[in-house]
């Protein structure tokens, strides 16, 4: 049972490979704060892994168990990556650039995945991440945990819709389904259905948290940039931006739906208190990740992960300093401002001018 003196929050955690270490830092700061209590977490891919590690740790040894579990998990990811053939180039190491764009092995592997399907490229279905997660997480504890609700998003390949896995049905396979990039791995089959990465349909899914009336403060931890001021110029930049837009589109649609629902409630005076009382918050890392290349999501060096963790911790710390009093009282994320340009007319040069 939640402490009545603590403020309840739900968390929505995006996927993003190694950039999920930013979310580790956010979670570490929240778990450190005795004034806050996490009611539920919806996560996709790396966000889902952070979520189950938190549930496992909370069930084992409370807040400190969760914080320790996150550190141990990400350190294990880094240790495993030391044996990967995909490493930074000497020049990038020398200049402190964590990108893999100049890594010959990364470029070679990336090309292979575009030409050869996973079934032929990896006929044995080897997945070191699966073994690591299975070793690090006690799923019996996760499913037995009543201190926090966990929602894991994966995309049903057949229907194209999001599927939400929740306790007591969270397994290593549901996590692998949530993180299954189709160019790297065969679809994960669960109960006769095939699943790909949840980012295609919900990154992360918000509706399980919106429908849950136990908590009305929903905090989105966003680690994929929604906006990039610099237009992509190279082929690689174009592909990376297309992927970012694709993996953000489901989140944007859900946020837009929430905004429209709020507007409808206000305009029509509808008595839908469960939605009227919902408060949205956003901790975002746009400035932190905008200068990082997409390939850095595959970089799991401990120095890089630790740097991201520290940035995430500072992001959450600064956000709480500014907004803690608003939790439980009002939204701090202005949806109207976010979608201000959705229906704004686009001015065409020369249109309506006297010289036209």
C-alpha positions, 0 to 999 in steps of 0.5 A: 500500500502506498504511503499517503505522504508520498506522491504517486507517479506513473512512468512511461519509458521509451526504448532507445538501445544504450540511450536507455541508460539516460532513463536509468539515471532518471529512475535512480533519482526518482527511487532516491526521492522518498517523497515519490512512489512509482505506481506503474511503468509502461516500457518498450525495449530498453524502457521495458528492461529498465522497468522489469529490473526496477520491479525485480529490485523492489521486490527483492530489497525495496528502493535500494534493491531497485537502484542496485539492480539497475546499476548491476544490469547496465554494468552487465550489458557493458561487460558483455559488449566488451567482447563484441566485434563492433567497437568504436574506431581509434579516431573516435576513441581519441576524439571522445566521439561515442558514435559507431559511424566510422567503425568498419565492423559496424558498417559491415554488419549494418550492410549485411542486415539490409541484405540478408534476413535474420533467419539466414544471417543468424540461423541458430537464433543466437541472442546474447542479450536474451541470455544476459536478461535471463541471468540478471532478472528473476521473473518470478519476483517481477510477476510476484511484485505488487509494489509496482505494475509493469506494462511491456509493449510489443508489436503484433507482426500479423495485426500491426497493433500494440500488445501489452504484456503485464504481470503475471505474464512478464517473461524473458520472451516478452522482453525480447519481443519488445526489443526485437528489431526485425532486421536483426532478429526473427520475430519472437513467437509467444502463444502462436503470435509473432512480435517485433519491437514495441516501438513501432506501435507504442514507444511506450504505450500510454493507454494502460497508464491512462486507463489505470485509475490508481494514479493520475500523474503520468510522467513520460521519460522521452529519450528520442528527439521529437524535434531536430532543428538541423535537416538531415543531409546525408543518406545515413542522417535521412535513414536515422531521422526516418527511424526517429519519426517512426519510433516517435509517431505512436507516442505523438498520436497518443499524446494528441488523442489525450489533448483532443479528449481534454479539449472535448471534455472542456468544450462539451462539459463532459463528466469524465473525471477520470480523464479530466484529472489526469496530469501529464509531465515530461522529462525529455533528453532532446538536448542531450541526444540531439548531437548523438548519432543513432549508431551510438545506441549500439555503443555499450562502453561503460564510460558512455553508459555512466555518462548517460546515467549521470545526464539522466540523473541530472535531468530528473533532479532539475525537473524535480527542483522545478516541478515537484510541487505541481505533481498531484496538482496540475500538468507541467507538460503543455499539450496545446503548445506541443500541437500548436502548429498542427492546424496552423496555415503555412504561409507561401511566399508571394501568396496574398502580397500586393506584388502577386 
